[in-house]
Amino acid sequence: MGERKATVAAEVGLHARPAATFVQTAMKAPMDISVAKVTGGQRVNGKSILQIMALDVRQGETIVITAEGEGAEEVLDQLASIASTP
């Protein structure tokens, strides 16, 4: 199982536009993707905008993104980049 940690850099956290971009990218992947805060670690579906927004990830918080399967490393790199883009 692949895993990436990313510190959320967007001023609004992982909400609104950053969350939509994250989910759109995750939806293109054939595998399951999960996201959790490093602190308080409830895992949610990375392809669900409602679940991502319900995590209430704020600027400066770190998330863990996991995926398993062919192409997971590339997808994880893309998602970590989205999360860490201001």
C-alpha angles and dihedrals in degrees: 000000000000122000137186131186118210133179110222109238103177114110090231093048118225093332138108112352098009090050092048092050090047093050094044090055092045091050090061091061119091094217134073115267126197132190131197138168112252088230113050094013108207106157118224136183108274090209095060117085091196093054093045092051091045089061086070094213110186133198111289096022120121124231132193116222119195134187136160130204143051111334094014094127093057093046091048090052091051094047094047089051092052092049093049097046114106 
